[in-house]
Amino acid sequence: MRPAMKETIPHFLLWRSYRETQDAMLQENLVKQYGYLVEQMANRMSSSIPHSIIPKEDLLGLGYIGLIEAIKKFDYKKGYQFETYGLWRIKGAMLDGIRRMDWIPRGLREKAKKLNTAYRHLEQTLMRSPTEEELSNHLNMSLQEVDHAMAALSLSTMLSLDEPMNSHEDEGKQQSRLELIRDEKSFSQERNLQMGEFRNLMAECIEKMPEKERLVISLLYYEGLSQVEIAEILNLTKGRISQIHSKAILRLRQSFDKHGFSLDSFL
């Protein structure tokens, strides 16, 4: 006699019925059951991505696409929790949607490039990191334009670091680029050597960052907190956290430039 399957998945009968029939109404019920995951991820993503680039409503739309795909591919029989897998697929759908968009206008792209060059020049001239006011004066840009350009640079880095690099979709074991940076077993020997250099440069730069920048980078990318959550922990505004994050990303890019590398070539 075959042993009964342990019902670790909520609403086991609903999942079983859906997998057996692929009924649209059952799929709709599952979407309603797990719709809160889309809202949860949209709240998290919108706290890090400027509304001017993509509003929360668009993130929700992309998220529901990811949720439906996750429901279609999830195998409840393996005993994994859908929430973990669903959140990954929802986040992936949101990031993929942003990547497919021309999310940075051409003019802003040019300003971001100029900002990156100006930051390196002023840092060498002043022997310290330039302030936003100094960048603004040097580039003859308003502070708002500087903030937008910094946000564009930091968002492009965030998208690269969060990009899925492998997919064991049934098991829900996808890994982001940042996770693979810390997982040497996931690469070939040649790739390990390259990523070893990347890790060393990354660690060296983060170690030299001012305390707040180092803390924001660690909480955002390694602890997985949102900018809103980090703002609450550090008792700062979300806008201030965004500024600190953007400056940390600029510092990271400059560190790679000094060593003759482009951060984007590794990402």
C-alpha positions in Angstrom: 0.0 0.0 0.0 1.4 3.4 -1.0 2.0 5.7 2.0 0.0 8.9 2.2 1.8 12.0 1.0 2.6 14.5 3.7 0.4 17.5 3.1 3.0 20.3 3.5 1.4 22.5 0.8 -1.6 24.6 1.9 -4.9 23.7 0.1 -3.3 20.4 -1.1 -6.6 19.3 -2.7 -6.8 22.5 -4.7 -3.3 22.0 -6.0 -4.0 18.4 -6.9 -7.3 19.3 -8.7 -5.6 22.0 -10.7 -2.6 19.9 -11.7 -5.0 17.1 -12.9 -7.5 19.3 -14.7 -5.7 22.6 -15.5 -9.1 24.2 -14.9 -9.1 28.0 -15.4 -11.4 28.5 -12.3 -9.0 26.6 -10.1 -6.1 28.6 -11.4 -8.0 31.8 -10.6 -8.6 30.5 -7.1 -4.9 29.9 -6.6 -4.1 33.4 -8.0 -6.5 34.8 -5.4 -5.0 32.7 -2.6 -1.4 33.8 -3.4 -2.1 37.3 -4.7 -0.7 38.7 -1.4 2.7 37.6 -2.6 2.5 40.0 -5.5 1.5 42.9 -3.3 4.3 42.0 -0.9 7.0 42.0 -3.6 5.6 45.1 -5.3 5.9 47.0 -2.0 9.4 45.8 -1.6 10.5 46.6 -5.1 8.8 50.0 -5.2 10.7 51.1 -2.2 14.0 50.7 -4.1 12.9 51.7 -7.6 12.0 55.4 -8.3 8.3 55.8 -9.2 9.3 57.9 -12.2 11.0 54.8 -13.7 8.2 52.3 -13.0 5.1 52.9 -10.8 3.9 50.3 -8.3 0.8 49.6 -10.5 3.0 48.4 -13.3 5.0 46.2 -10.9 1.8 44.6 -9.7 0.8 43.8 -13.3 4.2 42.2 -14.0 4.0 40.4 -10.7 0.7 38.7 -11.5 2.2 37.5 -14.8 5.0 35.9 -12.7 2.5 34.5 -10.2 0.5 32.8 -13.0 3.6 31.3 -14.5 4.7 30.1 -11.1 1.3 28.4 -10.5 1.5 26.7 -13.9 5.0 25.3 -13.3 4.9 24.5 -9.6 4.9 20.8 -8.7 3.1 20.4 -5.4 4.1 16.7 -5.2 7.7 17.5 -4.4 6.6 18.9 -1.0 8.2 22.4 -1.5 6.4 25.5 -0.2 4.9 27.5 -3.0 5.5 30.8 -1.2 9.3 30.7 -1.7 9.1 29.6 -5.3 6.3 32.1 -6.1 8.1 35.1 -4.6 11.1 34.3 -6.7 9.1 34.0 -9.9 7.2 37.2 -9.1 10.3 39.1 -8.5 11.9 37.7 -11.6 8.9 38.8 -13.7 9.1 42.3 -12.3 12.8 42.6 -13.0 12.5 41.1 -16.5 9.7 43.5 -17.3 11.9 46.5 -16.3 14.8 45.1 -18.3 12.6 44.9 -21.4 11.6 48.5 -21.0 13.6 51.4 -22.3 13.5 52.4 -18.7 16.2 55.1 -18.9 15.6 57.9 -21.4 18.5 58.6 -23.7 19.1 62.0 -22.1 19.3 60.5 -18.6 21.7 57.8 -19.8 24.0 60.5 -21.0 23.8 62.3 -17.7 24.5 59.1 -15.9 27.7 58.6 -18.0 28.8 62.2 -17.4 28.1 61.8 -13.7 30.3 58.6 -13.5 33.2 60.5 -15.2 32.8 63.6 -13.1 32.7 61.6 -9.9 36.1 59.9 -10.8 37.6 63.3 -11.8 36.5 65.1 -8.7 37.5 62.2 -6.4 41.0 62.4 -7.8 41.2 66.1 -7.6 39.7 66.5 -4.1 41.3 63.3 -2.7 37.9 62.4 -1.3 34.4 61.6 -2.5 32.6 64.6 -3.9 29.4 65.8 -2.5 26.2 66.0 -4.6 26.5 69.8 -4.5 30.1 69.6 -6.0 28.9 67.2 -8.7 26.0 69.6 -9.4 28.3 72.6 -9.8 30.9 70.7 -11.8 28.3 69.3 -14.3 26.1 72.4 -14.3 23.2 70.2 -13.4 20.5 70.8 -10.8 20.6 68.6 -7.6 17.5 66.9 -8.9 19.2 66.0 -12.1 22.2 64.6 -10.2 19.8 62.5 -8.0 18.1 61.1 -11.1 21.4 60.2 -12.7 22.6 58.5 -9.6 19.4 56.6 -9.3 19.8 55.4 -12.9 23.3 54.1 -12.1 22.2 52.4 -8.9 19.2 50.8 -10.5 21.1 49.3 -13.3 23.5 47.7 -10.8 20.6 46.4 -8.7 19.0 44.8 -11.8 22.4 43.1 -12.7 23.0 41.8 -9.2 19.5 40.4 -8.9 19.4 38.8 -12.3 18.7 35.0 -12.1 21.7 33.0 -13.3 20.5 29.4 -13.0 17.1 27.8 -12.6 16.1 24.6 -11.0 12.5 25.8 -11.3 10.7 22.8 -9.9 12.8 22.9 -6.8 12.7 26.7 -6.4 16.5 26.9 -6.1 17.2 29.8 -8.5 20.2 31.9 -7.6 20.9 35.5 -8.4 24.2 36.8 -9.7 25.1 38.2 -6.3 24.4 34.8 -4.7 26.6 33.1 -7.3 29.4 35.5 -6.5 29.5 33.9 -3.1 29.1 30.3 -4.5 32.3 29.2 -6.0 31.0 25.7 -6.8 28.6 27.1 -9.3 31.3 28.2 -11.8 33.8 26.5 -14.0 37.5 26.9 -13.0 38.0 29.8 -15.4 34.9 31.5 -14.2 36.0 30.9 -10.7 39.2 32.8 -11.3 37.4 35.7 -12.8 34.8 35.8 -10.0 37.5 35.4 -7.4 39.0 38.7 -8.7 35.6 40.2 -8.7 35.0 39.2 -5.0 38.3 40.6 -4.0 37.7 43.9 -5.6 34.2 44.1 -4.3 35.3 43.2 -0.7 38.1 45.8 -0.9 35.8 48.5 -2.1 33.1 47.8 0.5 35.7 47.6 3.2 36.9 51.2 2.4 33.4 52.7 2.2 32.2 55.0 4.9 30.3 53.2 7.6 26.8 54.2 6.5 27.4 53.2 2.8 28.9 49.9 3.9 25.9 49.2 6.1 23.3 50.1 3.5 25.0 47.9 0.9 25.1 45.0 3.3 21.5 45.4 4.5 20.2 45.8 0.9 22.1 43.1 -1.0 23.2 40.7 1.6 20.3 40.8 4.1 17.6 41.5 1.5 16.0 44.4 3.3 14.2 47.2 1.4 15.3 50.8 1.5 12.2 51.6 3.6 13.2 48.9 6.2 16.8 50.2 6.2 15.5 53.7 6.7 13.6 52.6 9.8 16.6 50.8 11.2 19.0 53.7 10.7 16.4 56.3 11.6 16.8 58.1 8.3 14.4 59.0 5.5 14.0 56.7 2.5 15.4 59.6 0.3 18.5 59.7 2.4 19.0 55.9 2.1 18.6 56.2 -1.6 21.3 58.9 -1.7 23.7 56.8 0.4 23.0 53.8 -1.8 23.6 55.7 -5.0 26.9 57.1 -3.7 28.0 53.6 -2.7 27.3 52.3 -6.2 29.3 55.2 -7.7 32.2 54.4 -5.4 32.0 50.8 -6.4 32.1 51.6 -10.1 35.1 54.0 -9.5 37.0 51.3 -7.6 36.6 48.9 -10.6 37.7 51.7 -13.0 40.8 52.3 -11.0 41.8 48.6 -11.4 41.2 48.7 -15.2 37.9 46.9 -15.1 34.3 47.9 -15.7 31.8 46.8 -13.1 29.3 46.1 -15.9 31.7 43.7 -17.6 31.6 41.5 -14.5 27.8 41.9 -14.1 
